[in-house]
């Protein structure tokens, strides 16, 4: 099982990293950093693929919010109106928030949506989001690389439980992602309730 995953990453590694960071982010970077540790992927190329996927995802979310796409489709119209109430809060700390948001786990899309809905200019968003997102990609891929030694010892020790280990790993990742989505939705509802007051 483990060998087939390594072969998959050798063949489709950078494309998988790119597509994975379009959808998620930190977990994909850490996972790909492990394959950098194994020598399956190159660190620089992997971090650049992660950056490209994350950057395109952020710009897409920003443009969707900026162009009021959800309201045109009839989705999230109330959410967008409530985010407008937070426009001044975003604008006061815009630069600091833009530079730091990639490093706050689970907030990349939320902050990009907020900036788009608040009416920020695309040029300013691109200027402030590019370098932090690049640093984010190298940082999280590096974390995966440095955790690779521990993961290699763990995998080597429990090699006979290969299928069970993969099942536990993917189940844990799925539970973690579901929890993060639930937490973000809950936080978004709280922000909306606070903006009403």
TARAWO-V689080 format. One record per residue. RES is the residue in one small letter. SS is DSSP state (alpha for helix, beta for strand, coil for the rest). PSI is psi in degrees with one decimal (999 if undefined). Layout:
res	ss	psi
RES	SS	PSI
RES	SS	PSI
This chain:
res	ss	psi
x	coil	-46.9
x	alpha	-40.6
x	alpha	-38.7
x	alpha	-33.6
x	alpha	-38.6
x	alpha	-39.8
x	alpha	-41.4
x	alpha	-44.7
x	alpha	-30.5
x	alpha	-38.0
x	alpha	-44.2
x	alpha	17.1
x	alpha	-56.4
x	alpha	-37.3
x	alpha	-39.4
x	alpha	-39.3
x	alpha	-46.4
x	alpha	-51.9
x	alpha	-36.8
x	alpha	-40.6
x	alpha	-18.3
x	alpha	-36.6
x	alpha	-39.4
x	coil	-100.9
x	coil	-96.0
x	alpha	-45.2
x	alpha	-41.0
x	alpha	-41.8
x	alpha	-43.5
x	alpha	-44.4
x	alpha	-43.6
x	alpha	-30.6
x	alpha	-32.9
x	alpha	-40.0
x	alpha	-23.3
x	alpha	-43.2
x	alpha	-40.8
x	alpha	-15.4
x	coil	4.5
x	coil	-37.4
x	coil	158.2
x	coil	135.8
x	alpha	-51.2
x	alpha	-47.1
x	alpha	-39.6
x	alpha	-44.9
x	alpha	-37.9
x	alpha	-37.7
x	alpha	-40.5
x	alpha	-42.2
x	alpha	-46.0
x	alpha	-45.3
x	alpha	-45.2
x	alpha	-40.9
x	alpha	-43.6
x	alpha	-39.9
x	alpha	-44.0
x	alpha	-44.9
x	alpha	-40.6
x	alpha	-46.5
x	alpha	-42.6
x	alpha	-47.8
x	alpha	-35.7
x	alpha	-45.7
x	alpha	-40.3
x	alpha	-38.1
x	coil	10.1
x	coil	36.8
x	alpha	-40.4
x	alpha	-38.5
x	alpha	-36.1
x	alpha	-34.8
x	alpha	-9.7
x	coil	2.1
x	coil	143.9
x	coil	24.1
x	alpha	-42.1
x	alpha	-38.4
x	alpha	-43.8
x	alpha	-39.8
x	alpha	-37.8
x	alpha	-33.1
x	alpha	-32.7
x	alpha	-30.9
x	alpha	-23.3
x	coil	7.2
x	alpha	-47.2
x	alpha	-35.2
x	alpha	-40.4
x	alpha	-43.7
x	alpha	-31.4
x	alpha	-43.6
x	coil	27.7
x	alpha	-49.9
x	alpha	-47.1
x	alpha	-42.3
x	alpha	-42.1
x	alpha	-37.5
x	alpha	-33.0
x	alpha	-18.9
x	alpha	-30.3
x	alpha	-22.3
x	alpha	-2.7
x	coil	107.2
x	coil	128.7
x	coil	8.2
x	coil	1.2
x	alpha	-52.9
x	alpha	-37.4
x	alpha	-44.8
x	alpha	-40.3
x	alpha	-40.3
x	alpha	-43.9
x	alpha	-41.5
x	alpha	-38.1
x	alpha	-44.1
x	alpha	-25.2
x	coil	-5.5
x	coil	16.1
x	coil	150.4
x	coil	144.4
x	alpha	-41.4
x	alpha	-40.4
x	alpha	-40.3
x	alpha	-46.6
x	alpha	-41.2
x	alpha	-44.6
x	alpha	-18.1
x	alpha	-21.3
x	alpha	-57.5
x	alpha	-42.9
x	alpha	-35.4
x	alpha	-37.3
x	alpha	-45.1
x	alpha	-39.1
x	alpha	-46.3
x	alpha	-44.2
x	alpha	-37.5
x	alpha	-54.2
x	alpha	-33.3
x	alpha	-38.1
x	alpha	-39.0
x	alpha	-44.8
x	alpha	-38.2
x	alpha	-46.5
x	alpha	-26.7
x	alpha	-9.9
x	alpha	-36.8
x	alpha	-46.6
x	alpha	-41.9
x	alpha	-38.0
x	alpha	-41.1
x	alpha	-41.9
x	alpha	-46.6
x	alpha	-40.9
x	alpha	-36.2
x	alpha	-35.7
x	coil	31.6
x	alpha	-32.7
x	alpha	-16.2
x	alpha	35.9
x	alpha	-54.1
x	alpha	-41.3
x	alpha	-40.0
x	alpha	-45.7
x	alpha	-42.1
x	alpha	-45.2
x	alpha	-43.0
x	alpha	-51.5
x	alpha	-34.9
x	alpha	-41.4
x	alpha	-43.6
x	alpha	-43.4
x	alpha	-45.0
x	alpha	-42.2
x	alpha	-45.5
x	alpha	-39.8
x	alpha	-40.3
x	alpha	-43.0
x	alpha	-41.9
x	alpha	-43.9
x	alpha	-43.1
x	alpha	-41.1
x	alpha	-40.6
x	alpha	-41.9
x	alpha	-41.6
x	alpha	-38.8
x	alpha	-39.4
x	alpha	-39.3
x	alpha	-41.0
x	alpha	-42.6
x	alpha	-41.2
x	alpha	-39.5
x	alpha	-33.4
x	alpha	-21.2
x	alpha	-30.6
x	coil	999
